[in-house]
Amino acid sequence: MIDGVGLDRDMGLVHRIDPLLRACLPANPPTEQEVQAAVTYLVDEWLVDVALDRIGKSIAIMLAMTLIERALLSERPAFFVTAGSAAAARQRW
């Protein structure tokens, strides 16, 4: 998660984050170990029966997070997940 106020010269970004949204961020960000433990739980336990690789499960988690975002944010996030079809791949050859 990227957070800040104003110009971040190192990243080359100007942060203009709604104060209400910034208030949702934890005062003490999670440690690297806490993030790894959470991702491991979600991928290996929460999605244990889902037939996807780690990247596919990460995308599924990202899409599921929109449910939480919809409860917290007034504007709706959008994701476009696309994949090439086998028929389209055959047409190129």
Secondary structure, 3 states (H helix, E strand, C coil): CCCCCEEECCCCEEECCCHHHHCCCCCCCCCHHHHHHHHHHHHHHHCCCCCCCHHHHHHHHHHHHHHHHHHHCCCCCCCCCCCCCHHHHHHHC
